[in-house]
Amino acid sequence: MKLNLQETAFVFPGQGSQTVGMGKELAAQYPIAKQTFDEADSILGFSLSSLMWDGPDVELNDTVNTQPALFVHSLAAFRTFSLLYPDLKPASMAGHSLGELSALAASGALSFDDALRLVRKRGELMKHAGTLAPGGMAAILGLDIPTLDKVCAEASAPDELVQVANDNCPGQVVISGSKAAVERAMAAAKAAGAKRALPLAVSIAAHSPLMASIQGEWTEAVNTANFSLPQIPVIGNVHAAMLDDEAASRADIISQMQSRVRWTESIKLMSAQGVNTFVEVGTGTVLGGLIKRIAEGAASYPLGNPADFLALG
């Protein structure tokens, strides 16, 4: 094993990392991974694994399917690692947006069943919010957070709000809110010196007040799930702080729906705690790219396919 687990964090991706074929090779190679996909299909009552492996991509990219697909691939990879290296645990974990639920499930704070049902519910509610209160999101490149906070505040109106949704890494931030406010903020961001302001092809204003329409249902769903004490430290998105008990985990997942994903701060916290290696558990390498721009000199490795396990071994 190439990793020093005392200096390694596991991170779990969110939406945007999905791709047709995700997890297929892993399931073919490792029975524990295949068992995880089968378990998910049984819980959900349809073959999510077939959709993940064979598409069509238009259905996989529907948020009600995207979110559980990413979760299941992450947990299949994590379970495979845990079976191969039963005595090895990372120093800490974090997940980007949806990935926070993957991290909590991997830490033992949530059962696979409860977490998967929550993830599916999250996708359904967020999609519903997009019809009740359509909004927009945009990526802003090359502007710092304090300036962008000011831009968003000035672009907002009482019934048209926009705010920072994802602080992904220095120079790459996503804003979210009502369409008109997002458009005003994009123009103001460019005027303030942003290199680019790119609208995202979504009608869901994630991590913004436009999620208020489904907040009550989401809060009820989270409060119904059984949370346990995390067995591995998890850094939460909302405060970029350790979720050290059941109440903190529950509160973070509830608040996350309308709150900023503090990814830059989360990675900086783990770096300050001595983490210098990050393993991206599940689909893709999006987080690894962000981390390299946050933690100078940090190493990152993917862990989603059999070749990734061989590379780590």
Secondary structure, DSSP 8 states (H G I E B T S, - for coil): ----GGGEEEEE--TT---TTTTHHHHHH-HHHHHHHHHHHHHHTS-HHHHHHH--HHHHTSHHHHHHHHHHHHHHHHHHHHHHSTT---SEEEESTTHHHHHHHHHTSS-HHHHHHHHHHHHHHHHHHHHHS--EEEEEES--HHHHHHHHHHH-BTTB-EEEEEEEETTEEEEEE-HHHHHHHHHHHHHTT-SEEEE-S-S--TTSGGGHHHHHHHHHHHHHS-----SS-EE-TTTSSB--SHHHHHHHHHHHTTS-B-HHHHHHHHHHTT--EEEEESS-SHHHHHHHHHSTT-EEEEESSHHHHHHH-
